[in-house]
């Protein structure tokens, strides 16, 4: 009879669990990618097959800015656009990126064309970058975006003319500092159209891996939620707010700084392939390309018919069961304040109906320990994994099987939360505990409304709806009713569709190094589910269950780490670079990894060392190293040097030539005894820097895609004696004849721009 009674008491809880499962499944459906359409699809439909058919001309080999392969891609794109009846233009421009330190410049050639509108109120700018990193073919990043735009151009040309101009922009030099986007913004600055940049809406296409659903992860400017809704892509204003605090950029960053509005689409799964030699056509998921194409097409069609003169106001927005919910951002703080006030009112009024303010307060006071524990699990998990598997460090936590490690950490987090719940239940009811947790939701809502407004909704709505559920339960049920525990679990229903997608999006975006962030959200979500354990099993049973879950979590991490092997489809990252110092004739192997690396490790016989002085481009972290065979290599050289002096200021003019094949040329000026007043490189102006006796190379710039005929450099300096210039050229690949190891099929160079598969040639001039 007692067993039957217990089962009856659990039926409502099981019903709530079923409701939560259905909610979770409905929440995750938008995470599934679209079915790729064949080449035979209707003319007005986007076809991933048609888009992918173009990749042979775009992403078959690495094609960094300035390379011969990049010129071939440019020629191909211009030809394809002309076949569509468009009139593309390609213009080369030298652009400095003043935001970087050291200064970054480059010679870039963007491709731009227009599909005219009927009565344009502005323009829609479809953007993708057509350069790759020096060691990768770039099929996903960003060949997928380029191919998608070509297919979109075909669809748009085949359909009715839109109200607004739709422009296509393929940028160059994105990987080396958003140079193409900055060049476009500079070139447009003097035109009549750019006088009101708010009438330009950018739709930027990116990728951080070869698979996954299309996500609209960043909105720059206002009034664009209708376009996002039309795209059907998964989105959240939290990601845009969070992204602004990360050291990541896309072309939309540069265009947004020029005053243009825009939205950023990307797919992010499989980040272990990002910026590596296996970002190849055969690994690119056609379903992800289809998802991206349909999302971009929906957004462009909406924007193509909208009045782009209307910019609207800031909004909070998020995906919910296949649609996008949005409301004015100014509501964030009042709603968050209402949630905080609701907690106080509930505690005050609920006392008469069995709610214990003391119990709720104790639960709230101790709950931060679980959040600290969640962060500790994420940070400690990465620390241990990085020690056990140093190969994971080379990918900066972007491992191939992220899910197994995330599951292991979630199971450990669950044990921590259950332990806290058991302790809290000694002096509080399930409803008291939930109110304590909802108090934290309300507090986080207020904090986010002030500091991270786009993310406030994650905590505001679970708090408001959860408090309403608790208020109803207090009014309709007696103090000893088992339905109160059920009501406590119901408060999780609004949290699931809001928090779960964000947790699942953060994991691939942040990788193993930052799992603490999604674990914190997971802790909040799980905490309001814990009343499903009611009635609590016997102490021994629940302790045994916790031990079993802890063993399962730890076992998942241990077994996953032990069995996580490499293959030709998922190669092991290795790091090795070759540095030749022509002044001394010394050659050195350098690596971001350690001696455990296959084939590479045996070359690293020296103690880790810093190279800030000898090879400034390798400054920062201590690198593993070893002696290498010195062979004659083309080195940077100077021509047409001249010097004039007036009033103690020397003006040095020189042309510096990079070796053939170099993708970057860096120039470092000695500031130990000199002050650099200013400089120009290929006509672009750079600011100077003070004399610094503590820094031998205190002023520098890096030039992407150096022209074959050299860079014209003019430096104005003040100081005694010749000015030392240390010039470093960087090229992809390792030299022949130096004993470089041949990588096997299950190995690849680590993600660029680490010291992997690159050659550095250093030469010092005194002018």
TORFIKE-883536 format. One line per 3 residues: number of its first residue (from 1); their letters; for each residue x, z, y of C-alpha. Coordinates in Angstrom, 1 decimal. Example, Ala and Ser with C-alpha at 12.3 -4.5 7.8 and 13.67 -1.06 7.14 Angstrom:
REM residues 2
1 = as = 12.3 7.8 -4.5  13.7 7.1 -1.1
//
This chain:
REM residues 767
1 = xxx = 0.0 0.0 0.0  2.9 0.9 2.4  4.5 -2.5 1.7
4 = xxx = 1.2 -4.3 2.4  0.8 -2.4 5.6  4.3 -3.3 6.7
7 = xxx = 3.7 -6.9 5.9  0.4 -6.9 7.9  2.3 -5.3 10.9
10 = xxx = 4.9 -8.1 10.7  2.3 -11.0 10.7  2.0 -11.0 14.5
13 = xxx = 5.8 -10.9 14.9  6.1 -13.8 12.4  3.5 -15.7 14.5
16 = xxx = 5.5 -15.1 17.6  8.6 -16.3 15.8  6.8 -19.4 14.7
19 = xxx = 5.8 -20.0 18.3  9.4 -19.6 19.4  10.6 -22.0 16.8
22 = xxx = 8.1 -24.6 17.8  9.1 -24.1 21.5  12.8 -24.4 20.6
25 = xxx = 12.2 -27.6 18.6  10.2 -29.1 21.5  12.9 -28.0 23.9
28 = xxx = 15.7 -29.8 21.9  13.8 -33.1 21.3  15.1 -34.5 24.6
31 = xxx = 18.7 -33.9 23.4  18.2 -36.6 20.8  19.5 -40.1 21.9
34 = xxx = 17.4 -43.2 22.0  17.3 -45.7 19.2  19.7 -48.5 20.2
37 = xxx = 18.0 -51.8 20.8  19.3 -55.0 19.2  20.5 -58.1 21.0
40 = xxx = 17.1 -59.7 20.3  15.3 -57.1 22.4  13.0 -58.4 25.2
43 = xxx = 14.6 -59.8 28.3  13.3 -57.0 30.5  14.6 -54.3 28.2
46 = xxx = 18.0 -52.7 28.2  19.9 -53.5 24.9  22.8 -51.4 23.8
49 = xxx = 23.8 -54.2 21.5  24.1 -56.7 24.4  26.0 -54.1 26.4
52 = xxx = 28.5 -53.3 23.6  29.1 -57.0 23.0  30.9 -57.1 26.4
55 = xxx = 33.4 -54.3 25.5  36.0 -56.6 24.0  36.6 -57.9 27.5
58 = xxx = 36.6 -54.4 29.0  38.1 -51.8 26.8  40.1 -53.3 24.0
61 = xxx = 43.5 -52.0 25.2  44.6 -49.4 27.8  44.2 -50.8 31.3
64 = xxx = 45.3 -48.3 34.0  45.1 -49.3 37.6  47.7 -51.9 38.5
67 = xxx = 48.5 -53.1 35.0  48.3 -56.6 33.7  45.6 -55.6 31.3
70 = xxx = 43.6 -54.2 34.3  43.9 -57.6 36.0  42.5 -59.3 32.9
73 = xxx = 39.5 -56.9 32.9  38.9 -57.6 36.6  39.0 -61.4 35.9
76 = xxx = 36.5 -60.9 33.0  34.1 -58.8 35.1  34.1 -61.3 38.0
79 = xxx = 33.4 -64.1 35.6  30.5 -62.2 33.9  28.9 -61.4 37.3
82 = xxx = 29.2 -65.1 38.4  27.4 -66.1 35.1  24.5 -63.9 36.3
85 = xxx = 24.3 -65.8 39.5  26.0 -63.1 41.6  28.8 -63.5 44.1
88 = xxx = 31.3 -60.8 43.4  34.2 -59.9 45.7  37.4 -58.2 44.8
91 = xxx = 39.6 -56.8 47.5  42.9 -54.9 47.2  43.4 -52.0 49.5
94 = xxx = 45.9 -49.2 49.9  44.2 -45.8 50.2  45.6 -42.3 50.6
97 = xxx = 43.9 -39.3 49.1  44.5 -36.6 51.7  42.7 -33.9 49.7
100 = xxx = 45.5 -33.8 47.0  48.7 -31.9 47.1  51.1 -33.6 46.7
103 = xxx = 49.5 -36.5 48.6  48.2 -39.3 46.3  48.0 -43.0 47.2
106 = xxx = 47.4 -46.2 45.4  46.8 -49.9 45.5  43.3 -50.5 44.2
109 = xxx = 41.0 -53.5 43.7  37.3 -52.8 43.6  34.7 -55.3 42.5
112 = xxx = 31.5 -55.4 44.5  28.4 -57.6 44.6  24.7 -57.4 45.7
115 = xxx = 21.3 -58.1 44.2  19.4 -58.6 47.4  16.1 -56.8 48.0
118 = xxx = 12.9 -58.1 49.6  12.6 -55.7 52.5  15.4 -53.3 52.1
121 = xxx = 15.2 -49.8 53.5  18.7 -49.0 52.2  20.7 -49.7 49.1
124 = xxx = 21.1 -48.5 45.6  24.7 -48.5 44.6  25.3 -48.7 40.8
127 = xxx = 28.9 -47.4 40.2  31.3 -47.2 37.2  35.1 -47.3 37.2
130 = xxx = 36.8 -50.0 35.3  40.3 -48.5 35.0  41.3 -46.4 32.0
133 = xxx = 44.0 -43.7 31.6  47.4 -45.1 30.7  47.2 -44.2 27.0
136 = xxx = 43.6 -45.0 26.2  41.4 -48.1 25.9  38.7 -46.2 27.7
139 = xxx = 35.7 -47.5 25.6  33.6 -44.5 26.5  35.4 -43.5 29.8
142 = xxx = 34.3 -45.7 31.4  34.0 -48.9 29.5  30.5 -47.8 28.5
145 = xxx = 29.5 -47.4 32.1  30.9 -50.8 33.1  29.2 -52.6 30.1
148 = xxx = 25.9 -50.7 30.9  26.0 -51.9 34.5  26.5 -55.5 33.4
151 = xxx = 23.5 -55.3 31.1  21.5 -53.6 33.9  22.4 -56.4 36.2
154 = xxx = 21.1 -58.9 33.7  17.8 -56.9 33.3  17.4 -56.5 37.1
157 = xxx = 18.1 -60.2 37.8  15.6 -61.2 35.1  12.8 -59.0 36.6
160 = xxx = 10.9 -59.1 39.9  12.8 -58.7 43.1  13.0 -55.1 44.2
163 = xxx = 12.3 -53.8 47.7  15.8 -52.5 48.3  19.2 -54.0 47.9
166 = xxx = 20.9 -53.1 44.6  24.6 -53.3 44.7  27.1 -53.1 41.9
169 = xxx = 30.5 -51.4 42.4  33.2 -51.3 39.8  35.9 -49.0 41.2
172 = xxx = 39.6 -49.1 40.5  42.0 -46.1 40.3  39.3 -43.5 39.5
175 = xxx = 41.5 -41.8 36.9  44.4 -41.3 39.3  42.4 -39.6 42.1
178 = xxx = 39.1 -41.4 42.8  41.1 -43.9 44.8  38.7 -46.9 44.4
181 = xxx = 35.7 -44.9 45.6  37.7 -43.6 48.5  38.8 -47.1 49.4
184 = xxx = 35.2 -48.3 49.2  34.0 -45.5 51.5  36.8 -46.2 54.0
187 = xxx = 36.1 -50.0 54.0  32.4 -49.4 54.5  32.9 -46.8 57.3
190 = xxx = 33.0 -49.5 60.0  30.1 -51.5 58.8  26.6 -51.4 60.3
193 = xxx = 25.1 -50.5 56.9  27.3 -47.4 56.5  26.3 -46.1 59.9
196 = xxx = 23.5 -44.2 58.1  25.0 -43.3 54.7  21.9 -41.3 53.8
199 = xxx = 20.3 -44.7 53.1  22.8 -45.4 50.3  21.9 -43.8 47.0
202 = xxx = 24.6 -43.9 44.3  23.9 -44.0 40.6  27.2 -43.2 39.0
205 = xxx = 27.8 -43.7 35.2  30.4 -41.6 33.5  31.4 -40.2 30.1
208 = xxx = 33.3 -37.2 28.7  33.1 -38.3 25.1  31.9 -41.2 22.9
211 = xxx = 28.4 -39.7 22.0  25.6 -37.5 23.0  22.4 -37.8 25.2
214 = xxx = 22.6 -39.1 28.7  22.5 -36.1 31.1  22.0 -36.2 34.8
217 = xxx = 24.4 -33.4 35.6  24.9 -33.7 39.4  22.8 -34.5 42.4
220 = xxx = 24.4 -35.1 45.7  22.0 -35.0 48.6  18.3 -34.5 48.7
223 = xxx = 15.0 -36.3 47.8  16.2 -37.8 44.5  14.2 -35.8 42.0
226 = xxx = 11.6 -38.7 41.6  14.5 -41.0 40.5  15.7 -38.3 38.0
229 = xxx = 12.2 -37.9 36.7  11.9 -41.7 36.2  15.2 -41.7 34.4
232 = xxx = 13.9 -39.5 31.6  17.4 -37.9 31.3  18.0 -34.3 30.6
235 = xxx = 18.8 -32.5 33.8  19.1 -29.1 35.5  20.0 -28.1 39.0
238 = xxx = 22.1 -25.4 37.5  24.6 -27.9 36.2  25.0 -29.4 39.7
241 = xxx = 25.6 -25.9 41.1  27.9 -25.0 38.3  29.8 -28.3 38.5
244 = xxx = 30.6 -27.7 42.1  32.7 -24.7 41.1  34.7 -26.7 38.5
247 = xxx = 37.9 -28.6 39.1  36.3 -31.8 38.0  35.5 -34.9 40.1
250 = xxx = 33.9 -38.3 39.7  33.5 -41.3 42.0  30.3 -39.6 43.3
253 = xxx = 32.5 -36.8 44.7  34.3 -39.3 47.0  31.2 -41.2 47.9
256 = xxx = 29.2 -38.0 48.5  31.9 -36.8 50.9  31.4 -40.0 52.8
259 = xxx = 27.7 -38.9 53.3  26.1 -40.9 50.6  23.4 -39.4 48.3
262 = xxx = 23.6 -39.9 44.6  23.1 -38.9 41.0  25.6 -38.6 38.2
265 = xxx = 24.9 -39.6 34.6  27.2 -38.9 31.6  27.2 -38.3 27.9
268 = xxx = 29.6 -35.5 26.8  29.7 -35.0 23.0  32.9 -35.6 21.1
271 = xxx = 35.2 -34.5 24.0  38.1 -34.3 21.5  38.4 -38.1 21.9
274 = xxx = 38.3 -37.9 25.8  41.4 -39.4 27.5  43.1 -40.2 24.2
277 = xxx = 44.1 -43.4 22.4  41.0 -43.0 20.1  38.5 -43.5 22.9
280 = xxx = 37.9 -46.8 21.3  35.1 -49.3 20.8  34.5 -48.4 17.1
283 = xxx = 33.9 -44.7 18.0  31.4 -45.3 20.8  27.9 -44.4 19.8
286 = xxx = 25.4 -47.2 20.5  22.6 -44.7 20.8  24.4 -43.0 23.7
289 = xxx = 24.8 -46.3 25.5  21.1 -47.0 25.0  20.2 -43.6 26.4
292 = xxx = 22.5 -44.1 29.4  21.1 -47.6 30.0  17.5 -46.6 29.9
295 = xxx = 18.1 -43.5 32.1  20.0 -45.6 34.7  17.4 -48.4 34.6
298 = xxx = 14.5 -45.9 35.2  16.3 -44.4 38.1  17.3 -47.7 39.7
301 = xxx = 13.8 -49.1 39.4  12.3 -46.1 41.1  15.0 -46.1 43.8
304 = xxx = 14.6 -49.9 44.1  11.0 -49.5 45.3  11.3 -46.3 47.3
307 = xxx = 11.7 -45.8 51.0  15.3 -44.8 51.1  15.0 -43.7 54.8
310 = xxx = 13.1 -40.6 53.5  15.7 -38.1 52.3  13.4 -35.2 51.5
313 = xxx = 14.6 -31.6 51.2  16.7 -29.6 48.7  15.0 -28.9 45.4
316 = xxx = 15.4 -26.8 42.3  14.8 -29.0 39.2  15.0 -28.8 35.5
319 = xxx = 13.8 -30.7 32.4  10.9 -29.1 30.5  9.4 -30.7 27.4
322 = xxx = 10.2 -34.2 28.4  9.5 -34.1 32.1  11.2 -32.8 35.2
325 = xxx = 9.8 -29.8 37.1  10.9 -29.5 40.7  10.0 -27.4 43.7
328 = xxx = 11.6 -26.8 47.2  14.9 -24.9 47.0  13.8 -22.5 49.8
331 = xxx = 11.4 -20.9 47.3  14.3 -19.6 45.2  15.0 -16.4 47.2
334 = xxx = 11.3 -15.5 47.7  10.6 -16.0 44.0  13.6 -14.0 43.0
337 = xxx = 12.6 -11.2 45.4  9.1 -11.3 43.9  10.7 -10.8 40.4
340 = xxx = 12.7 -7.9 41.6  9.7 -6.4 43.3  7.7 -7.0 40.2
343 = xxx = 10.1 -4.9 38.1  9.8 -2.0 40.5  6.0 -2.2 40.6
346 = xxx = 5.8 -2.4 36.9  8.0 0.7 36.4  5.9 2.6 38.9
349 = xxx = 2.5 1.6 37.7  3.3 1.3 34.1  4.0 5.0 33.7
352 = xxx = 0.3 5.8 33.5  0.0 3.4 30.5  3.0 4.5 28.4
355 = xxx = 5.9 2.7 30.0  8.9 4.9 30.3  11.0 4.2 33.5
358 = xxx = 13.7 6.4 32.0  13.8 4.4 28.8  13.8 1.1 30.7
361 = xxx = 16.5 2.4 33.0  18.8 3.5 30.2  18.4 0.1 28.5
364 = xxx = 19.1 -1.6 31.8  22.1 0.6 32.4  23.7 -0.1 29.1
367 = xxx = 22.8 -3.8 28.7  25.8 -4.9 30.8  28.0 -3.7 27.9
370 = xxx = 26.5 -6.5 25.8  27.3 -9.1 28.5  30.9 -7.8 28.8
373 = xxx = 31.0 -8.0 25.0  29.7 -11.6 25.0  32.4 -12.6 27.5
376 = xxx = 35.0 -10.7 25.4  33.9 -12.6 22.3  34.3 -15.9 24.0
379 = xxx = 37.7 -15.1 25.6  39.1 -13.3 22.6  37.9 -16.0 20.3
382 = xxx = 39.8 -18.6 22.2  42.9 -16.4 22.5  43.0 -15.8 18.7
385 = xxx = 42.3 -19.5 17.9  45.0 -20.6 20.3  47.5 -18.4 18.5
388 = xxx = 46.5 -19.5 15.1  45.9 -23.1 15.9  48.3 -24.1 18.8
391 = xxx = 47.2 -27.7 18.2  43.8 -26.7 19.8  45.6 -25.9 23.0
394 = xxx = 46.8 -29.5 23.4  43.2 -30.6 23.6  42.4 -27.7 26.1
397 = xxx = 39.7 -26.5 23.6  38.1 -29.9 23.1  38.0 -29.7 19.4
400 = xxx = 36.2 -32.0 17.0  34.0 -29.4 15.3  33.0 -27.1 18.2
403 = xxx = 29.7 -26.2 16.5  31.2 -24.1 13.7  33.2 -21.9 16.1
406 = xxx = 30.2 -21.5 18.4  28.1 -20.4 15.5  30.7 -17.9 14.4
409 = xxx = 30.8 -16.4 17.9  27.0 -16.4 18.2  26.8 -14.4 14.9
412 = xxx = 29.2 -11.8 16.2  27.3 -11.6 19.4  24.1 -11.0 17.5
415 = xxx = 25.7 -8.0 15.7  26.6 -6.6 19.1  23.1 -7.1 20.5
418 = xxx = 21.4 -5.5 17.4  23.8 -2.5 17.7  22.8 -2.1 21.3
421 = xxx = 19.1 -2.4 20.5  19.3 0.2 17.8  20.9 2.6 20.2
424 = xxx = 18.4 1.9 22.9  15.5 2.4 20.5  16.4 6.0 20.1
427 = xxx = 15.0 6.8 23.6  12.9 3.8 24.5  10.1 1.6 23.1
430 = xxx = 10.5 -2.1 22.6  8.5 -2.7 25.7  10.8 -0.3 27.7
433 = xxx = 13.8 -2.2 26.5  12.4 -5.6 27.4  11.5 -4.4 30.9
436 = xxx = 15.2 -3.2 31.2  16.4 -6.6 30.2  13.9 -8.4 32.5
439 = xxx = 15.3 -6.2 35.3  18.7 -7.9 34.7  16.9 -11.3 34.8
442 = xxx = 15.5 -10.4 38.1  18.8 -9.1 39.5  20.6 -12.3 38.4
445 = xxx = 17.8 -14.3 39.9  18.4 -12.7 43.3  22.2 -13.1 43.0
448 = xxx = 21.9 -16.8 42.0  19.4 -17.4 44.8  22.1 -16.4 47.2
451 = xxx = 25.2 -17.6 45.6  24.2 -20.4 43.1  20.7 -21.5 44.2
454 = xxx = 20.4 -24.3 41.7  20.7 -21.8 38.8  18.2 -19.2 40.0
457 = xxx = 15.3 -20.6 38.1  17.0 -19.8 34.8  16.4 -16.1 35.5
460 = xxx = 13.5 -16.2 37.9  10.8 -17.7 35.7  11.6 -15.7 32.5
463 = xxx = 11.5 -12.5 34.7  8.2 -13.4 36.4  6.4 -14.6 33.3
466 = xxx = 7.9 -11.9 31.1  6.7 -9.2 33.6  3.2 -10.6 33.6
469 = xxx = 3.1 -10.5 29.8  4.3 -6.9 29.8  1.7 -6.0 32.5
472 = xxx = -1.1 -7.5 30.4  0.1 -5.7 27.3  0.2 -2.4 29.1
475 = xxx = -3.4 -2.9 30.3  -4.9 -4.1 27.1  -3.1 -2.1 24.4
478 = xxx = -2.7 1.7 23.8  0.7 3.3 24.0  1.2 3.4 20.2
481 = xxx = 0.0 -0.1 19.5  2.3 -2.3 17.4  1.1 -5.2 19.6
484 = xxx = 3.3 -4.0 22.3  6.4 -4.9 20.3  4.9 -8.4 19.8
487 = xxx = 4.2 -8.7 23.5  7.9 -7.8 24.1  8.9 -10.7 21.9
490 = xxx = 6.5 -13.1 23.7  8.5 -12.6 26.9  11.2 -14.8 25.2
493 = xxx = 8.8 -17.8 25.2  9.6 -18.9 28.8  13.3 -18.1 28.3
496 = xxx = 13.8 -20.5 25.3  13.0 -23.8 27.1  14.9 -22.8 30.2
499 = xxx = 18.1 -21.2 28.8  18.5 -23.0 25.4  19.2 -26.5 26.8
502 = xxx = 21.7 -25.1 29.3  23.6 -23.3 26.5  23.7 -26.5 24.4
505 = xxx = 24.9 -28.6 27.3  27.6 -26.1 28.4  29.2 -26.0 25.0
508 = xxx = 30.5 -29.6 24.8  31.1 -29.7 28.6  33.3 -26.6 28.7
511 = xxx = 34.8 -26.6 25.2  36.3 -23.6 23.3  38.3 -22.4 26.3
514 = xxx = 35.1 -21.4 28.2  32.6 -20.4 25.6  32.2 -17.1 27.4
517 = xxx = 29.8 -18.9 29.9  27.2 -20.1 27.3  27.6 -16.9 25.3
520 = xxx = 26.5 -14.9 28.4  23.3 -17.0 28.6  22.8 -16.7 24.9
523 = xxx = 23.1 -12.9 25.2  20.3 -12.8 27.8  18.1 -15.1 25.6
526 = xxx = 18.7 -13.2 22.4  18.1 -9.8 24.1  14.4 -10.5 24.7
529 = xxx = 14.0 -11.6 21.1  15.2 -8.4 19.5  11.8 -6.8 19.3
532 = xxx = 11.0 -9.2 16.5  13.0 -6.8 14.4  10.1 -4.3 14.7
535 = xxx = 9.3 -2.3 12.8  13.0 -1.6 12.4  14.1 -1.5 8.7
538 = xxx = 15.7 1.6 7.3  19.0 2.5 8.8  21.0 1.5 5.7
541 = xxx = 19.3 -1.8 5.4  19.8 -2.8 9.0  23.4 -1.6 8.9
544 = xxx = 24.0 -3.7 5.8  22.4 -6.7 7.5  24.7 -6.2 10.5
547 = xxx = 27.7 -6.0 8.3  26.6 -9.2 6.5  26.1 -11.1 9.7
550 = xxx = 29.5 -9.8 11.1  31.2 -11.0 7.9  29.4 -14.3 8.2
553 = xxx = 30.5 -14.7 11.8  34.1 -13.8 11.2  34.1 -15.9 8.0
556 = xxx = 32.8 -18.9 9.8  35.6 -18.6 12.3  38.3 -18.0 9.7
559 = xxx = 37.1 -20.6 7.2  36.4 -23.1 9.9  39.9 -22.6 11.3
562 = xxx = 41.5 -22.9 7.9  39.6 -26.0 6.9  39.6 -27.8 10.2
565 = xxx = 41.8 -30.7 9.2  42.6 -34.0 10.7  42.0 -37.6 9.7
568 = xxx = 42.2 -41.2 11.0  38.8 -40.7 12.5  39.7 -37.3 14.0
571 = xxx = 43.5 -37.4 14.6  45.6 -34.5 15.4  46.9 -34.3 19.0
574 = xxx = 50.6 -34.2 19.5  52.7 -34.1 22.7  56.0 -35.7 23.3
577 = xxx = 57.5 -37.2 26.4  60.9 -38.8 27.1  62.7 -38.0 30.4
580 = xxx = 65.9 -39.8 31.5  67.8 -38.4 34.5  69.9 -41.4 35.6
583 = xxx = 72.0 -39.3 38.0  73.5 -37.5 35.1  72.7 -39.8 32.2
586 = xxx = 70.9 -36.9 30.5  67.9 -37.6 28.3  65.5 -35.0 27.1
589 = xxx = 62.4 -34.7 24.9  59.7 -32.6 26.5  56.4 -31.4 25.1
592 = xxx = 53.4 -29.3 26.0  53.2 -28.3 22.3  55.4 -26.4 20.0
595 = xxx = 57.6 -26.9 17.0  54.6 -26.8 14.6  53.7 -30.4 15.6
598 = xxx = 54.4 -32.8 12.7  57.2 -35.3 13.3  57.5 -34.1 16.9
601 = xxx = 58.4 -30.4 16.3  61.8 -31.2 14.8  63.0 -32.8 18.0
604 = xxx = 62.2 -29.6 20.1  65.3 -27.5 19.5  65.6 -25.9 22.9
607 = xxx = 63.9 -22.9 24.4  60.9 -23.7 26.6  62.1 -24.4 30.1
610 = xxx = 60.8 -25.2 33.6  61.7 -28.6 35.1  60.4 -28.1 38.7
613 = xxx = 63.9 -28.8 40.2  65.3 -31.5 37.9  62.0 -33.4 37.3
616 = xxx = 59.4 -32.3 39.8  56.6 -34.2 38.1  57.0 -31.9 35.1
619 = xxx = 56.8 -28.8 37.2  54.4 -26.0 36.4  54.3 -24.8 32.8
622 = xxx = 57.4 -24.2 30.7  57.8 -27.1 28.3  59.3 -27.2 24.8
625 = xxx = 62.3 -29.5 24.8  65.3 -30.9 23.0  68.2 -33.3 23.6
628 = xxx = 67.4 -37.0 23.3  69.4 -40.1 23.0  70.1 -41.7 26.4
631 = xxx = 69.5 -45.4 26.6  69.7 -47.8 29.5  66.2 -48.0 31.2
634 = xxx = 65.0 -49.6 34.3  65.1 -47.0 37.1  63.6 -46.8 40.5
637 = xxx = 65.7 -48.5 43.1  65.9 -48.9 46.9  66.2 -52.0 49.2
640 = xxx = 66.4 -52.7 52.9  67.3 -49.2 53.9  67.8 -48.6 57.6
643 = xxx = 68.1 -45.4 59.8  67.6 -44.8 63.5  67.9 -41.6 65.4
646 = xxx = 66.5 -40.3 68.8  66.2 -36.8 70.2  67.3 -35.3 66.9
649 = xxx = 64.6 -37.2 64.9  65.8 -39.6 62.2  63.5 -42.5 61.2
652 = xxx = 64.3 -43.8 57.8  62.9 -47.1 56.6  63.3 -48.0 52.9
655 = xxx = 61.6 -50.1 50.2  61.4 -48.4 46.9  60.8 -50.4 43.7
658 = xxx = 59.4 -48.9 40.5  60.5 -50.1 37.0  58.3 -52.8 35.5
661 = xxx = 55.3 -51.2 33.6  55.3 -47.9 35.6  51.8 -46.7 36.3
664 = xxx = 52.9 -44.0 38.8  55.8 -43.6 41.2  56.4 -40.2 42.8
667 = xxx = 58.7 -39.5 45.7  60.0 -36.0 46.4  61.9 -35.3 49.6
670 = xxx = 64.3 -32.4 49.8  63.2 -29.8 52.4  66.0 -27.3 51.8
673 = xxx = 67.7 -28.5 55.0  65.2 -31.0 56.4  61.7 -31.0 57.9
676 = xxx = 59.5 -33.9 57.2  57.6 -34.7 60.4  55.4 -37.5 59.1
679 = xxx = 55.5 -40.7 57.0  53.8 -44.0 56.2  53.6 -45.6 52.8
682 = xxx = 52.5 -49.2 52.7  51.0 -48.6 56.2  49.0 -45.5 55.1
685 = xxx = 49.8 -42.4 57.1  50.9 -39.1 55.6  51.3 -35.7 57.2
688 = xxx = 54.7 -34.0 57.1  55.7 -30.5 55.9  58.0 -27.7 57.2
691 = xxx = 61.5 -27.0 56.2  61.6 -24.5 53.3  65.0 -23.2 52.2
694 = xxx = 63.3 -21.8 49.0  61.9 -25.2 47.9  64.3 -28.0 47.2
697 = xxx = 61.5 -30.6 46.9  58.8 -29.3 49.3  57.3 -32.6 50.4
700 = xxx = 56.1 -35.4 48.1  53.6 -38.1 47.4  52.6 -39.9 44.3
703 = xxx = 51.7 -43.6 44.3  49.4 -45.0 41.6  49.7 -48.6 40.6
706 = xxx = 52.9 -49.3 42.6  53.2 -53.0 43.5  55.9 -55.0 41.8
709 = xxx = 57.5 -55.9 45.0  58.0 -52.3 46.0  56.6 -49.7 48.5
712 = xxx = 57.6 -49.7 52.1  58.3 -46.1 53.1  59.0 -44.8 56.6
715 = xxx = 59.9 -41.2 57.0  60.5 -39.3 60.2  62.6 -36.2 59.6
718 = xxx = 64.6 -33.6 61.4  67.7 -32.0 59.8  71.4 -32.4 59.2
721 = xxx = 73.0 -34.7 56.7  71.5 -37.3 54.4  67.9 -36.8 53.3
724 = xxx = 67.7 -36.4 49.5  64.8 -38.3 47.8  64.1 -37.7 44.1
727 = xxx = 62.0 -40.6 42.7  60.3 -40.3 39.4  58.6 -43.3 37.6
730 = xxx = 56.1 -42.7 34.8  55.2 -45.3 32.2  53.1 -45.1 29.1
733 = xxx = 54.9 -45.3 25.8  58.3 -44.1 24.5  61.4 -46.2 24.7
736 = xxx = 62.8 -48.2 21.8  66.0 -47.1 20.2  65.8 -43.3 21.1
739 = xxx = 64.5 -42.1 17.7  60.9 -41.6 18.9  58.7 -40.7 15.9
742 = xxx = 56.1 -43.1 14.7  52.6 -41.5 14.7  50.7 -41.7 11.5
745 = xxx = 47.0 -42.7 11.3  45.9 -39.1 11.5  47.9 -38.4 14.7
748 = xxx = 47.5 -39.4 18.3  48.9 -38.5 21.7  47.2 -35.5 23.3
751 = xxx = 44.7 -36.0 26.0  46.1 -37.5 29.2  47.6 -36.4 31.6
754 = xxx = 49.5 -34.0 29.4  53.1 -34.8 28.5  52.2 -37.1 25.7
757 = xxx = 53.5 -40.6 24.9  55.0 -41.1 28.4  58.4 -41.9 29.7
760 = xxx = 59.8 -40.4 32.9  62.8 -42.0 34.7  64.4 -39.9 37.5
763 = xxx = 66.8 -41.1 40.2  68.0 -39.4 43.4  68.8 -41.2 46.6
766 = xx = 70.4 -39.8 49.7  69.4 -41.6 52.9
//
